[in-house]
Amino acid sequence: MKPKSIKPDELNKIFSELKKGEESSIGSYLVKGVRLQISKYNLSGAERVQLLYKRRRAQGLCIVCGKKVTKKNPSTDQLYRLCEEHRNKIDKGSK
């Protein structure tokens, strides 16, 4: 993912979130041409993927490709976890 451009004064907010232990502070940031990457230490591959999927799902993106998901599940009224293309390949293909 591309680093998010932020202003130097926004670093205080990120650092306060980091002190609280909130996962919202995890990410890659660009401050005055310097990339600052905040991530958890010594994560296994499965844990890294789990965090990526969780972050994509919260943003309403397909967990496989990162496209914006537009359709909602009628029974839960929440966005699907996959875009239409991957729903056809993965979910509907297994039935």
FIKE-663436 format. One record per residue: residue number from 1; x negated, y negated, z negated of N, C-alpha, C in turn. Coordinates in nm, 2 decimals. Atoms other than C-alpha are relative to their C-alpha. Example, Ala and Ser with C-alpha at 12.3 -4.5 7.8 and 13.67 -1.06 7.14 Angstrom:
<recs>
REC     n     n_c1     n_c2     n_c3    ca_c1    ca_c2    ca_c3     c_c1     c_c2     c_c3
REC     1    -0.09     0.12     0.00    -1.23     0.45    -0.78    -0.09    -0.12     0.00
REC     2     0.09     0.11     0.00    -1.37     0.11    -0.71     0.08    -0.11    -0.08
</recs>
This chain:
<recs>
REC     n     n_c1     n_c2     n_c3    ca_c1    ca_c2    ca_c3     c_c1     c_c2     c_c3
REC     1    -0.08     0.12     0.00     0.00     0.00     0.00    -0.09    -0.12     0.00
REC     2     0.07     0.12    -0.01    -0.11    -0.35     0.07     0.00    -0.07    -0.14
REC     3    -0.01     0.07     0.13    -0.21    -0.56    -0.23     0.09    -0.12     0.00
REC     4    -0.09     0.10     0.01     0.04    -0.81    -0.35    -0.07    -0.13    -0.04
REC     5     0.07     0.12     0.03    -0.08    -1.17    -0.33     0.07    -0.07    -0.12
REC     6    -0.05     0.08     0.12    -0.04    -1.36    -0.66    -0.09    -0.12    -0.03
REC     7     0.07     0.12     0.05    -0.15    -1.69    -0.81    -0.08     0.03    -0.12
REC     8     0.08    -0.03     0.12    -0.42    -1.70    -1.08     0.08    -0.01    -0.13
REC     9    -0.08     0.02     0.12    -0.16    -1.82    -1.34     0.10     0.12    -0.02
REC    10    -0.08    -0.11     0.01     0.05    -1.51    -1.27    -0.07     0.12    -0.07
REC    11     0.08    -0.11     0.06    -0.23    -1.29    -1.41     0.04     0.02    -0.15
REC    12    -0.03    -0.01     0.15    -0.13    -1.37    -1.77     0.13     0.08    -0.02
REC    13    -0.13    -0.08     0.01     0.22    -1.22    -1.71    -0.04     0.15     0.02
REC    14     0.03    -0.14    -0.03     0.06    -0.90    -1.56    -0.08     0.06    -0.12
REC    15     0.08    -0.04     0.11    -0.19    -0.88    -1.85     0.09     0.03    -0.13
REC    16    -0.09    -0.02     0.11     0.09    -0.92    -2.11     0.08     0.13     0.02
REC    17    -0.07    -0.13    -0.03     0.28    -0.63    -1.94    -0.09     0.11    -0.02
REC    18     0.09    -0.10     0.01    -0.03    -0.43    -1.94    -0.03     0.03    -0.15
REC    19     0.02    -0.02     0.15    -0.08    -0.49    -2.32     0.12     0.08    -0.06
REC    20    -0.12    -0.07     0.05     0.28    -0.37    -2.38     0.00     0.14     0.05
REC    21     0.00    -0.14    -0.05     0.21    -0.05    -2.18     0.10     0.02     0.10
REC    22    -0.10    -0.01    -0.10     0.47    -0.12    -1.92    -0.06     0.05     0.14
REC    23     0.05    -0.05    -0.12     0.43     0.07    -1.59     0.01    -0.10     0.12
REC    24    -0.02     0.10    -0.11     0.54    -0.24    -1.39    -0.13    -0.08     0.03
REC    25     0.13     0.07    -0.02     0.19    -0.38    -1.43    -0.09     0.07     0.09
REC    26     0.09    -0.08    -0.08     0.04    -0.10    -1.23     0.02    -0.04     0.15
REC    27    -0.01     0.04    -0.14    -0.04    -0.20    -0.87    -0.13    -0.06     0.04
REC    28     0.12     0.06    -0.06    -0.29    -0.37    -0.64     0.04    -0.14     0.03
REC    29    -0.03     0.15    -0.01    -0.31    -0.75    -0.65    -0.11    -0.07     0.07
REC    30     0.10     0.08    -0.07    -0.49    -1.01    -0.44     0.00    -0.14    -0.06
REC    31     0.01     0.13     0.07    -0.61    -1.32    -0.63    -0.12    -0.07     0.06
REC    32     0.11     0.08    -0.06    -0.81    -1.58    -0.44    -0.10     0.09     0.08
REC    33     0.09    -0.09    -0.09    -0.95    -1.31    -0.20    -0.07     0.11    -0.08
REC    34     0.06    -0.11     0.08    -1.04    -1.07    -0.48     0.12     0.10    -0.03
REC    35    -0.10    -0.10     0.03    -0.85    -0.74    -0.51    -0.01     0.05    -0.14
REC    36     0.00    -0.05     0.14    -0.75    -0.64    -0.86     0.09     0.12     0.00
REC    37    -0.08    -0.12     0.00    -0.63    -0.28    -0.89     0.02     0.05    -0.14
REC    38    -0.04    -0.05     0.14    -0.45    -0.16    -1.21     0.06     0.13     0.02
REC    39    -0.06    -0.13    -0.01    -0.39     0.21    -1.24    -0.03     0.08    -0.12
REC    40     0.03    -0.08     0.12    -0.38     0.48    -1.50    -0.13     0.08     0.03
REC    41     0.13    -0.07    -0.01    -0.71     0.66    -1.57     0.02     0.15     0.00
REC    42     0.00    -0.15     0.00    -0.76     1.03    -1.49     0.13     0.07     0.02
REC    43    -0.13    -0.06    -0.04    -0.43     1.11    -1.33    -0.02     0.12     0.09
REC    44     0.00    -0.11    -0.09    -0.38     1.44    -1.16     0.07    -0.04     0.13
REC    45    -0.07     0.03    -0.12    -0.26     1.44    -0.80     0.15     0.00    -0.01
REC    46    -0.15    -0.01     0.02     0.09     1.55    -0.91     0.05    -0.13    -0.07
REC    47    -0.04     0.12     0.08     0.11     1.26    -1.16     0.00    -0.13     0.09
REC    48     0.01     0.11    -0.09     0.00     1.01    -0.90     0.12     0.00     0.10
REC    49    -0.11    -0.01    -0.09     0.26     1.13    -0.65     0.13    -0.03    -0.07
REC    50    -0.12     0.03     0.08     0.52     1.12    -0.92     0.03    -0.15    -0.03
REC    51    -0.01     0.14     0.02     0.45     0.76    -1.00     0.03    -0.07     0.13
REC    52    -0.03     0.06    -0.13     0.45     0.67    -0.63     0.15     0.02     0.04
REC    53    -0.14    -0.03    -0.03     0.79     0.84    -0.58     0.09    -0.08    -0.09
REC    54    -0.08     0.08     0.10     0.93     0.67    -0.89     0.01    -0.14     0.04
REC    55     0.01     0.14    -0.04     0.81     0.33    -0.77     0.08    -0.02     0.13
REC    56    -0.07     0.01    -0.13     0.95     0.39    -0.41     0.15     0.01    -0.03
REC    57    -0.14    -0.02     0.03     1.28     0.51    -0.55     0.06    -0.12    -0.06
REC    58    -0.05     0.12     0.07     1.32     0.20    -0.77     0.01    -0.11     0.10
REC    59    -0.01     0.10    -0.10     1.26    -0.02    -0.47     0.10     0.03     0.11
REC    60    -0.09    -0.04    -0.10     1.51     0.16    -0.26    -0.06     0.04     0.13
REC    61     0.08    -0.04    -0.12     1.25     0.31    -0.02     0.01     0.16     0.00
REC    62     0.00    -0.14    -0.02     1.24     0.66     0.12    -0.13     0.05    -0.07
REC    63     0.12    -0.05     0.08     1.00     0.87    -0.10    -0.10     0.06     0.09
REC    64     0.10    -0.06    -0.09     0.84     1.03     0.21    -0.07    -0.10     0.08
REC    65     0.06     0.09    -0.09     0.78     0.75     0.45    -0.01    -0.15    -0.04
REC    66     0.00     0.14     0.05     0.86     0.43     0.26     0.09    -0.10     0.08
REC    67    -0.10     0.09    -0.07     1.13     0.30     0.50     0.11    -0.03    -0.10
REC    68    -0.11     0.05     0.08     1.42     0.11     0.35     0.12     0.10     0.01
REC    69    -0.11    -0.09    -0.01     1.71     0.34     0.26     0.13    -0.08    -0.01
REC    70    -0.12     0.08    -0.01     2.05     0.21     0.35     0.13     0.07    -0.05
REC    71    -0.12    -0.07     0.03     2.30     0.48     0.28     0.00     0.04    -0.15
REC    72    -0.01    -0.04     0.14     2.44     0.56    -0.07     0.07     0.13    -0.01
REC    73    -0.06    -0.13     0.03     2.54     0.89    -0.22     0.14    -0.04    -0.05
REC    74    -0.13     0.04     0.05     2.92     0.86    -0.25     0.04     0.05    -0.14
REC    75    -0.03    -0.06     0.13     2.94     1.08    -0.56    -0.06    -0.08    -0.12
REC    76     0.07     0.07     0.11     2.68     0.88    -0.76     0.00    -0.15     0.02
REC    77     0.01     0.15    -0.04     2.70     0.54    -0.58    -0.14    -0.05    -0.01
REC    78     0.14     0.04    -0.01     2.32     0.53    -0.57    -0.06     0.03     0.13
REC    79     0.07    -0.03    -0.12     2.09     0.51    -0.28    -0.06     0.14     0.01
REC    80     0.06    -0.13    -0.01     1.97     0.84    -0.14    -0.15    -0.02    -0.02
REC    81     0.15     0.01     0.02     1.60     0.92    -0.21    -0.07     0.01     0.13
REC    82     0.07    -0.02    -0.13     1.53     0.99     0.16     0.08    -0.09     0.10
REC    83    -0.06     0.08    -0.11     1.59     0.78     0.48     0.08     0.10     0.08
REC    84    -0.09    -0.09    -0.08     1.84     0.92     0.73    -0.08     0.11     0.08
REC    85     0.09    -0.09    -0.08     1.56     1.08     0.94    -0.04     0.12    -0.09
REC    86     0.05    -0.11     0.09     1.41     1.28     0.64     0.12     0.07    -0.06
REC    87    -0.12    -0.07     0.05     1.76     1.36     0.51     0.04     0.11     0.10
REC    88    -0.03    -0.09    -0.10     1.83     1.53     0.84    -0.10     0.12     0.00
REC    89     0.11    -0.11    -0.01     1.49     1.72     0.84     0.00     0.08    -0.13
REC    90     0.03    -0.07     0.12     1.46     1.81     0.47     0.13     0.05    -0.07
REC    91    -0.12    -0.04     0.08     1.80     1.81     0.29     0.10     0.08     0.09
REC    92    -0.10    -0.07    -0.08     2.04     1.91     0.57    -0.06     0.12     0.08
REC    93     0.06    -0.12    -0.06     1.79     2.15     0.73    -0.01     0.12    -0.08
REC    94     0.01    -0.11     0.09     1.77     2.36     0.43     0.13     0.07    -0.03
REC    95    -0.13    -0.06     0.02     2.14     2.43     0.42     0.05     0.10     0.11
</recs>
